[in-house]
Amino acid sequence: MRLFHNPRCSKSRQALALLNDSNKTFEIIHYLVEGIQREDLKRVFHFLSDDYHSLIRAKEAAAYGYSNQDSLDDVFNLILEHPSLLQRPLLLSSSFAIVARPPELIHSCL
């Protein structure tokens, strides 16, 4: 599992704590520092295919011209250009992806 984590976000910190308590193996991706790979977004989309707009922080993205009518490629490009627009916390594994808002949704994946 990979947790796309922003340490300044309380929800992301809560998700990290839940994962630490679970004793499951996972990797922390500090996406604001490391960036986000298009392949990771494609994998997430595979699991959230009909709700790719849930990947983006819509209120913040509106300042960059985002609309809920934007295509998948538009959403990907906006997140890749501005990683802070990625909805967090995001947990990705080989069998699922979840936008953990609220963080307790992680329990359903463990």
N, CA, C and O atoms as a GROMACS GRO file, in nm:
protein
  440
    1MET      N    1   0.085  -0.118   0.000
    1MET     CA    2   0.000   0.000   0.000
    1MET      C    3   0.089   0.123   0.000
    1MET      O    4   0.202   0.122   0.050
    2ARG      N    5   0.035   0.230  -0.058
    2ARG     CA    6   0.105   0.357  -0.063
    2ARG      C    7   0.010   0.466  -0.014
    2ARG      O    8  -0.101   0.480  -0.065
    3LEU      N    9   0.054   0.542   0.085
    3LEU     CA   10  -0.025   0.653   0.136
    3LEU      C   11   0.035   0.782   0.080
    3LEU      O   12   0.150   0.814   0.106
    4PHE      N   13  -0.044   0.854   0.003
    4PHE     CA   14  -0.004   0.985  -0.046
    4PHE      C   15  -0.035   1.082   0.067
    4PHE      O   16  -0.151   1.112   0.096
    5HIS      N   17   0.071   1.130   0.129
    5HIS     CA   18   0.062   1.196   0.258
    5HIS      C   19   0.112   1.340   0.252
    5HIS      O   20   0.214   1.371   0.191
    6ASN      N   21   0.035   1.427   0.319
    6ASN     CA   22   0.075   1.565   0.340
    6ASN      C   23   0.079   1.584   0.492
    6ASN      O   24  -0.026   1.589   0.556
    7PRO      N   25   0.200   1.595   0.551
    7PRO     CA   26   0.210   1.604   0.696
    7PRO      C   27   0.144   1.728   0.756
    7PRO      O   28   0.120   1.732   0.877
    8ARG      N   29   0.114   1.827   0.676
    8ARG     CA   30   0.048   1.948   0.728
    8ARG      C   31  -0.104   1.933   0.733
    8ARG      O   32  -0.173   2.020   0.786
    9CYS      N   33  -0.155   1.824   0.680
    9CYS     CA   34  -0.300   1.800   0.674
    9CYS      C   35  -0.342   1.710   0.790
    9CYS      O   36  -0.289   1.600   0.806
   10SER      N   37  -0.436   1.755   0.870
   10SER     CA   38  -0.479   1.676   0.986
   10SER      C   39  -0.542   1.544   0.943
   10SER      O   40  -0.521   1.442   1.009
   11LYS      N   41  -0.618   1.542   0.835
   11LYS     CA   42  -0.680   1.417   0.789
   11LYS      C   43  -0.574   1.318   0.744
   11LYS      O   44  -0.585   1.198   0.769
   12SER      N   45  -0.471   1.368   0.680
   12SER     CA   46  -0.362   1.283   0.636
   12SER      C   47  -0.285   1.228   0.755
   12SER      O   48  -0.247   1.111   0.755
   13ARG      N   49  -0.262   1.310   0.856
   13ARG     CA   50  -0.196   1.263   0.978
   13ARG      C   51  -0.280   1.156   1.047
   13ARG      O   52  -0.227   1.058   1.100
   14GLN      N   53  -0.412   1.174   1.048
   14GLN     CA   54  -0.500   1.074   1.109
   14GLN      C   55  -0.493   0.943   1.032
   14GLN      O   56  -0.489   0.835   1.092
   15ALA      N   57  -0.491   0.951   0.900
   15ALA     CA   58  -0.480   0.830   0.818
   15ALA      C   59  -0.348   0.759   0.845
   15ALA      O   60  -0.344   0.636   0.856
   16LEU      N   61  -0.241   0.834   0.855
   16LEU     CA   62  -0.110   0.776   0.885
   16LEU      C   63  -0.113   0.703   1.020
   16LEU      O   64  -0.059   0.593   1.032
   17ALA      N   65  -0.174   0.764   1.119
   17ALA     CA   66  -0.184   0.702   1.251
   17ALA      C   67  -0.263   0.571   1.244
   17ALA      O   68  -0.225   0.472   1.306
   18LEU      N   69  -0.372   0.571   1.169
   18LEU     CA   70  -0.452   0.449   1.154
   18LEU      C   71  -0.371   0.339   1.088
   18LEU      O   72  -0.378   0.223   1.129
   19LEU      N   73  -0.295   0.374   0.986
   19LEU     CA   74  -0.212   0.274   0.919
   19LEU      C   75  -0.101   0.224   1.010
   19LEU      O   76  -0.072   0.104   1.013
   20ASN      N   77  -0.040   0.314   1.085
   20ASN     CA   78   0.064   0.272   1.179
   20ASN      C   79   0.007   0.176   1.283
   20ASN      O   80   0.072   0.078   1.319
   21ASP      N   81  -0.114   0.202   1.331
   21ASP     CA   82  -0.178   0.116   1.430
   21ASP      C   83  -0.219  -0.019   1.372
   21ASP      O   84  -0.236  -0.116   1.446
   22SER      N   85  -0.234  -0.026   1.240
   22SER     CA   86  -0.282  -0.149   1.177
   22SER      C   87  -0.173  -0.255   1.163
   22SER      O   88  -0.203  -0.372   1.139
   23ASN      N   89  -0.048  -0.216   1.178
   23ASN     CA   90   0.065  -0.306   1.159
   23ASN      C   91   0.075  -0.361   1.017
   23ASN      O   92   0.142  -0.462   0.994
   24LYS      N   93   0.009  -0.296   0.923
   24LYS     CA   94   0.020  -0.332   0.781
   24LYS      C   95   0.144  -0.263   0.724
   24LYS      O   96   0.186  -0.158   0.771
   25THR      N   97   0.200  -0.324   0.622
   25THR     CA   98   0.314  -0.265   0.554
   25THR      C   99   0.264  -0.164   0.452
   25THR      O  100   0.174  -0.192   0.373
   26PHE      N  101   0.323  -0.046   0.455
   26PHE     CA  102   0.285   0.057   0.359
   26PHE      C  103   0.402   0.151   0.338
   26PHE      O  104   0.495   0.157   0.418
   27GLU      N  105   0.394   0.224   0.230
   27GLU     CA  106   0.495   0.324   0.194
   27GLU      C  107   0.430   0.461   0.202
   27GLU      O  108   0.315   0.480   0.164
   28ILE      N  109   0.505   0.556   0.252
   28ILE     CA  110   0.456   0.694   0.258
   28ILE      C  111   0.513   0.769   0.139
   28ILE      O  112   0.634   0.772   0.117
   29ILE      N  113   0.425   0.831   0.062
   29ILE     CA  114   0.465   0.913  -0.051
   29ILE      C  115   0.440   1.058  -0.011
   29ILE      O  116   0.325   1.101   0.004
   30HIS      N  117   0.546   1.133   0.005
   30HIS     CA  118   0.535   1.277   0.034
   30HIS      C  119   0.521   1.349  -0.100
   30HIS      O  120   0.618   1.405  -0.152
   31TYR      N  121   0.401   1.345  -0.154
   31TYR     CA  122   0.378   1.387  -0.291
   31TYR      C  123   0.407   1.536  -0.316
   31TYR      O  124   0.433   1.575  -0.430
   32LEU      N  125   0.402   1.619  -0.212
   32LEU     CA  126   0.434   1.761  -0.232
   32LEU      C  127   0.583   1.781  -0.254
   32LEU      O  128   0.624   1.880  -0.315
   33VAL      N  129   0.664   1.688  -0.206
   33VAL     CA  130   0.809   1.693  -0.223
   33VAL      C  131   0.852   1.607  -0.342
   33VAL      O  132   0.929   1.651  -0.427
   34GLU      N  133   0.801   1.485  -0.345
   34GLU     CA  134   0.842   1.386  -0.445
   34GLU      C  135   0.767   1.400  -0.576
   34GLU      O  136   0.812   1.351  -0.680
   35GLY      N  137   0.654   1.466  -0.573
   35GLY     CA  138   0.568   1.474  -0.692
   35GLY      C  139   0.480   1.351  -0.702
   35GLY      O  140   0.482   1.263  -0.616
   36ILE      N  141   0.403   1.348  -0.808
   36ILE     CA  142   0.309   1.240  -0.833
   36ILE      C  143   0.338   1.188  -0.973
   36ILE      O  144   0.364   1.266  -1.065
   37GLN      N  145   0.334   1.058  -0.988
   37GLN     CA  146   0.357   0.997  -1.118
   37GLN      C  147   0.223   0.977  -1.189
   37GLN      O  148   0.124   0.938  -1.127
   38ARG      N  149   0.221   1.005  -1.319
   38ARG     CA  150   0.100   0.984  -1.399
   38ARG      C  151   0.052   0.839  -1.385
   38ARG      O  152  -0.068   0.813  -1.381
   39GLU      N  153   0.146   0.745  -1.379
   39GLU     CA  154   0.109   0.604  -1.366
   39GLU      C  155   0.031   0.579  -1.236
   39GLU      O  156  -0.063   0.500  -1.235
   40ASP      N  157   0.070   0.646  -1.129
   40ASP     CA  158  -0.005   0.631  -1.004
   40ASP      C  159  -0.147   0.685  -1.019
   40ASP      O  160  -0.242   0.623  -0.972
   41LEU      N  161  -0.161   0.799  -1.085
   41LEU     CA  162  -0.295   0.853  -1.107
   41LEU      C  163  -0.378   0.759  -1.194
   41LEU      O  164  -0.498   0.742  -1.171
   42LYS      N  165  -0.316   0.698  -1.293
   42LYS     CA  166  -0.388   0.602  -1.377
   42LYS      C  167  -0.433   0.481  -1.296
   42LYS      O  168  -0.545   0.432  -1.314
   43ARG      N  169  -0.347   0.434  -1.206
   43ARG     CA  170  -0.385   0.321  -1.121
   43ARG      C  171  -0.501   0.358  -1.030
   43ARG      O  172  -0.593   0.280  -1.012
   44VAL      N  173  -0.496   0.478  -0.973
   44VAL     CA  174  -0.606   0.525  -0.888
   44VAL      C  175  -0.734   0.532  -0.970
   44VAL      O  176  -0.839   0.488  -0.926
   45PHE      N  177  -0.724   0.589  -1.090
   45PHE     CA  178  -0.841   0.600  -1.176
   45PHE      C  179  -0.902   0.463  -1.206
   45PHE      O  180  -1.024   0.450  -1.216
   46HIS      N  181  -0.818   0.363  -1.220
   46HIS     CA  182  -0.867   0.228  -1.246
   46HIS      C  183  -0.968   0.186  -1.140
   46HIS      O  184  -1.067   0.119  -1.171
   47PHE      N  185  -0.945   0.225  -1.015
   47PHE     CA  186  -1.034   0.187  -0.906
   47PHE      C  187  -1.146   0.288  -0.881
   47PHE      O  188  -1.251   0.252  -0.828
   48LEU      N  189  -1.124   0.413  -0.920
   48LEU     CA  190  -1.226   0.517  -0.899
   48LEU      C  191  -1.279   0.567  -1.033
   48LEU      O  192  -1.310   0.685  -1.048
   49SER      N  193  -1.290   0.479  -1.129
   49SER     CA  194  -1.311   0.517  -1.269
   49SER      C  195  -1.428   0.612  -1.292
   49SER      O  196  -1.416   0.702  -1.376
   50ASP      N  197  -1.536   0.597  -1.224
   50ASP     CA  198  -1.649   0.684  -1.251
   50ASP      C  199  -1.649   0.809  -1.163
   50ASP      O  200  -1.741   0.890  -1.172
   51ASP      N  201  -1.548   0.823  -1.080
   51ASP     CA  202  -1.546   0.937  -0.988
   51ASP      C  203  -1.406   1.000  -0.981
   51ASP      O  204  -1.356   1.029  -0.873
   52TYR      N  205  -1.345   1.022  -1.097
   52TYR     CA  206  -1.211   1.078  -1.097
   52TYR      C  207  -1.208   1.220  -1.044
   52TYR      O  208  -1.102   1.268  -1.004
   53HIS      N  209  -1.320   1.289  -1.042
   53HIS     CA  210  -1.323   1.424  -0.985
   53HIS      C  211  -1.300   1.422  -0.834
   53HIS      O  212  -1.267   1.524  -0.774
   54SER      N  213  -1.319   1.305  -0.772
   54SER     CA  214  -1.292   1.296  -0.628
   54SER      C  215  -1.143   1.302  -0.597
   54SER      O  216  -1.104   1.314  -0.481
   55LEU      N  217  -1.059   1.295  -0.700
   55LEU     CA  218  -0.914   1.303  -0.681
   55LEU      C  219  -0.863   1.444  -0.659
   55LEU      O  220  -0.749   1.464  -0.617
   56ILE      N  221  -0.946   1.543  -0.688
   56ILE     CA  222  -0.898   1.681  -0.687
   56ILE      C  223  -0.971   1.764  -0.581
   56ILE      O  224  -1.090   1.745  -0.556
   57ARG      N  225  -0.897   1.854  -0.522
   57ARG     CA  226  -0.954   1.946  -0.424
   57ARG      C  227  -1.021   2.059  -0.503
   57ARG      O  228  -0.957   2.158  -0.539
   58ALA      N  229  -1.148   2.043  -0.528
   58ALA     CA  230  -1.221   2.127  -0.624
   58ALA      C  231  -1.219   2.276  -0.588
   58ALA      O  232  -1.202   2.360  -0.676
   59LYS      N  233  -1.237   2.308  -0.462
   59LYS     CA  234  -1.240   2.450  -0.425
   59LYS      C  235  -1.108   2.519  -0.456
   59LYS      O  236  -1.106   2.629  -0.511
   60GLU      N  237  -0.997   2.453  -0.420
   60GLU     CA  238  -0.866   2.510  -0.448
   60GLU      C  239  -0.836   2.509  -0.598
   60GLU      O  240  -0.773   2.602  -0.649
   61ALA      N  241  -0.880   2.405  -0.667
   61ALA     CA  242  -0.853   2.391  -0.811
   61ALA      C  243  -0.928   2.493  -0.894
   61ALA      O  244  -0.887   2.525  -1.005
   62ALA      N  245  -1.038   2.544  -0.842
   62ALA     CA  246  -1.116   2.644  -0.916
   62ALA      C  247  -1.030   2.767  -0.950
   62ALA      O  248  -1.051   2.830  -1.054
   63ALA      N  249  -0.935   2.799  -0.864
   63ALA     CA  250  -0.845   2.912  -0.890
   63ALA      C  251  -0.758   2.888  -1.013
   63ALA      O  252  -0.702   2.983  -1.069
   64TYR      N  253  -0.745   2.763  -1.055
   64TYR     CA  254  -0.666   2.726  -1.174
   64TYR      C  255  -0.754   2.695  -1.293
   64TYR      O  256  -0.707   2.642  -1.394
   65GLY      N  257  -0.883   2.729  -1.282
   65GLY     CA  258  -0.975   2.709  -1.393
   65GLY      C  259  -1.044   2.574  -1.395
   65GLY      O  260  -1.109   2.539  -1.494
   66TYR      N  261  -1.031   2.498  -1.288
   66TYR     CA  262  -1.094   2.366  -1.282
   66TYR      C  263  -1.246   2.377  -1.282
   66TYR      O  264  -1.304   2.468  -1.223
   67SER      N  265  -1.307   2.282  -1.351
   67SER     CA  266  -1.452   2.268  -1.353
   67SER      C  267  -1.484   2.120  -1.343
   67SER      O  268  -1.406   2.037  -1.388
   68ASN      N  269  -1.598   2.085  -1.284
   68ASN     CA  270  -1.635   1.944  -1.274
   68ASN      C  271  -1.673   1.886  -1.411
   68ASN      O  272  -1.710   1.770  -1.422
   69GLN      N  273  -1.664   1.969  -1.514
   69GLN     CA  274  -1.683   1.922  -1.652
   69GLN      C  275  -1.551   1.885  -1.718
   69GLN      O  276  -1.550   1.835  -1.830
   70ASP      N  277  -1.439   1.908  -1.649
   70ASP     CA  278  -1.308   1.878  -1.704
   70ASP      C  279  -1.292   1.729  -1.732
   70ASP      O  280  -1.348   1.645  -1.662
   71SER      N  281  -1.215   1.699  -1.834
   71SER     CA  282  -1.190   1.560  -1.870
   71SER      C  283  -1.091   1.497  -1.773
   71SER      O  284  -1.028   1.566  -1.692
   72LEU      N  285  -1.079   1.367  -1.782
   72LEU     CA  286  -0.984   1.294  -1.700
   72LEU      C  287  -0.842   1.347  -1.723
   72LEU      O  288  -0.768   1.370  -1.626
   73ASP      N  289  -0.803   1.367  -1.847
   73ASP     CA  290  -0.669   1.419  -1.876
   73ASP      C  291  -0.649   1.557  -1.817
   73ASP      O  292  -0.541   1.588  -1.767
   74ASP      N  293  -0.752   1.642  -1.822
   74ASP     CA  294  -0.742   1.776  -1.763
   74ASP      C  295  -0.718   1.766  -1.613
   74ASP      O  296  -0.636   1.840  -1.558
   75VAL      N  297  -0.790   1.677  -1.547
   75VAL     CA  298  -0.774   1.658  -1.402
   75VAL      C  299  -0.634   1.606  -1.372
   75VAL      O  300  -0.567   1.657  -1.282
   76PHE      N  301  -0.590   1.505  -1.445
   76PHE     CA  302  -0.455   1.452  -1.425
   76PHE      C  303  -0.350   1.561  -1.443
   76PHE      O  304  -0.261   1.577  -1.359
   77ASN      N  305  -0.360   1.636  -1.551
   77ASN     CA  306  -0.260   1.740  -1.579
   77ASN      C  307  -0.258   1.846  -1.471
   77ASN      O  308  -0.151   1.894  -1.432
   78LEU      N  309  -0.373   1.883  -1.421
   78LEU     CA  310  -0.381   1.984  -1.316
   78LEU      C  311  -0.316   1.933  -1.187
   78LEU      O  312  -0.242   2.006  -1.122
   79ILE      N  313  -0.342   1.808  -1.151
   79ILE     CA  314  -0.282   1.749  -1.031
   79ILE      C  315  -0.130   1.735  -1.049
   79ILE      O  316  -0.054   1.762  -0.956
   80LEU      N  317  -0.087   1.692  -1.167
   80LEU     CA  318   0.056   1.677  -1.191
   80LEU      C  319   0.129   1.811  -1.186
   80LEU      O  320   0.242   1.819  -1.137
   81GLU      N  321   0.065   1.915  -1.235
   81GLU     CA  322   0.125   2.048  -1.233
   81GLU      C  323   0.119   2.111  -1.094
   81GLU      O  324   0.209   2.186  -1.055
   82HIS      N  325   0.014   2.081  -1.021
   82HIS     CA  326  -0.008   2.140  -0.888
   82HIS      C  327  -0.043   2.027  -0.790
   82HIS      O  328  -0.161   2.007  -0.760
   83PRO      N  329   0.056   1.954  -0.741
   83PRO     CA  330   0.030   1.838  -0.654
   83PRO      C  331  -0.053   1.871  -0.530
   83PRO      O  332  -0.119   1.783  -0.476
   84SER      N  333  -0.050   1.994  -0.485
   84SER     CA  334  -0.128   2.030  -0.366
   84SER      C  335  -0.278   2.016  -0.390
   84SER      O  336  -0.357   2.019  -0.296
   85LEU      N  337  -0.318   2.002  -0.516
   85LEU     CA  338  -0.460   1.987  -0.549
   85LEU      C  339  -0.510   1.843  -0.535
   85LEU      O  340  -0.630   1.817  -0.546
   86LEU      N  341  -0.418   1.750  -0.510
   86LEU     CA  342  -0.459   1.611  -0.490
   86LEU      C  343  -0.539   1.599  -0.362
   86LEU      O  344  -0.498   1.646  -0.256
   87GLN      N  345  -0.654   1.537  -0.373
   87GLN     CA  346  -0.736   1.513  -0.253
   87GLN      C  347  -0.661   1.416  -0.163
   87GLN      O  348  -0.603   1.317  -0.210
   88ARG      N  349  -0.662   1.444  -0.038
   88ARG     CA  350  -0.587   1.362   0.057
   88ARG      C  351  -0.673   1.333   0.179
   88ARG      O  352  -0.768   1.405   0.208
   89PRO      N  353  -0.637   1.229   0.247
   89PRO     CA  354  -0.533   1.130   0.218
   89PRO      C  355  -0.581   1.031   0.112
   89PRO      O  356  -0.700   1.001   0.102
   90LEU      N  357  -0.488   0.984   0.035
   90LEU     CA  358  -0.516   0.889  -0.071
   90LEU      C  359  -0.435   0.763  -0.043
   90LEU      O  360  -0.313   0.769  -0.026
   91LEU      N  361  -0.503   0.650  -0.038
   91LEU     CA  362  -0.438   0.522  -0.014
   91LEU      C  363  -0.455   0.437  -0.138
   91LEU      O  364  -0.565   0.419  -0.190
   92LEU      N  365  -0.342   0.384  -0.187
   92LEU     CA  366  -0.341   0.306  -0.310
   92LEU      C  367  -0.272   0.172  -0.284
   92LEU      O  368  -0.168   0.166  -0.219
   93SER      N  369  -0.332   0.066  -0.334
   93SER     CA  370  -0.269  -0.066  -0.327
   93SER      C  371  -0.287  -0.133  -0.462
   93SER      O  372  -0.337  -0.072  -0.557
   94SER      N  373  -0.245  -0.256  -0.470
   94SER     CA  374  -0.261  -0.330  -0.596
   94SER      C  375  -0.407  -0.371  -0.621
   94SER      O  376  -0.442  -0.410  -0.732
   95SER      N  377  -0.490  -0.361  -0.517
   95SER     CA  378  -0.629  -0.406  -0.532
   95SER      C  379  -0.734  -0.300  -0.503
   95SER      O  380  -0.853  -0.327  -0.519
   96PHE      N  381  -0.694  -0.181  -0.462
   96PHE     CA  382  -0.792  -0.076  -0.434
   96PHE      C  383  -0.724   0.060  -0.429
   96PHE      O  384  -0.602   0.072  -0.419
   97ALA      N  385  -0.807   0.161  -0.436
   97ALA     CA  386  -0.767   0.300  -0.407
   97ALA      C  387  -0.882   0.363  -0.332
   97ALA      O  388  -0.999   0.334  -0.359
   98ILE      N  389  -0.848   0.449  -0.238
   98ILE     CA  390  -0.952   0.514  -0.159
   98ILE      C  391  -0.906   0.655  -0.123
   98ILE      O  392  -0.794   0.677  -0.078
   99VAL      N  393  -0.998   0.750  -0.142
   99VAL     CA  394  -0.979   0.883  -0.088
   99VAL      C  395  -1.039   0.875   0.052
   99VAL      O  396  -1.160   0.867   0.069
  100ALA      N  397  -0.952   0.877   0.151
  100ALA     CA  398  -0.992   0.849   0.289
  100ALA      C  399  -1.040   0.975   0.360
  100ALA      O  400  -0.974   1.025   0.451
  101ARG      N  401  -1.153   1.025   0.318
  101ARG     CA  402  -1.218   1.138   0.382
  101ARG      C  403  -1.357   1.091   0.420
  101ARG      O  404  -1.446   1.085   0.335
  102PRO      N  405  -1.378   1.058   0.541
  102PRO     CA  406  -1.292   1.073   0.658
  102PRO      C  407  -1.187   0.961   0.663
  102PRO      O  408  -1.204   0.857   0.600
  103PRO      N  409  -1.080   0.983   0.736
  103PRO     CA  410  -0.971   0.885   0.743
  103PRO      C  411  -1.016   0.747   0.790
  103PRO      O  412  -0.953   0.647   0.756
  104GLU      N  413  -1.122   0.739   0.867
  104GLU     CA  414  -1.171   0.610   0.918
  104GLU      C  415  -1.212   0.516   0.805
  104GLU      O  416  -1.226   0.396   0.829
  105LEU      N  417  -1.232   0.567   0.685
  105LEU     CA  418  -1.264   0.480   0.571
  105LEU      C  419  -1.154   0.380   0.546
  105LEU      O  420  -1.177   0.276   0.483
  106ILE      N  421  -1.035   0.409   0.593
  106ILE     CA  422  -0.922   0.317   0.576
  106ILE      C  423  -0.952   0.182   0.643
  106ILE      O  424  -0.907   0.079   0.595
  107HIS      N  425  -1.027   0.183   0.750
  107HIS     CA  426  -1.059   0.057   0.820
  107HIS      C  427  -1.124  -0.043   0.725
  107HIS      O  428  -1.102  -0.164   0.739
  108SER      N  429  -1.202   0.004   0.630
  108SER     CA  430  -1.271  -0.088   0.538
  108SER      C  431  -1.175  -0.156   0.442
  108SER      O  432  -1.211  -0.254   0.376
  109CYS      N  433  -1.052  -0.106   0.433
  109CYS     CA  434  -0.952  -0.162   0.341
  109CYS      C  435  -0.849  -0.249   0.409
  109CYS      O  436  -0.770  -0.316   0.342
  110LEU      N  437  -0.848  -0.250   0.540
  110LEU     CA  438  -0.742  -0.321   0.612
  110LEU      C  439  -0.783  -0.464   0.646
  110LEU      O  440  -0.705  -0.537   0.707
   0.00000   0.00000   0.00000
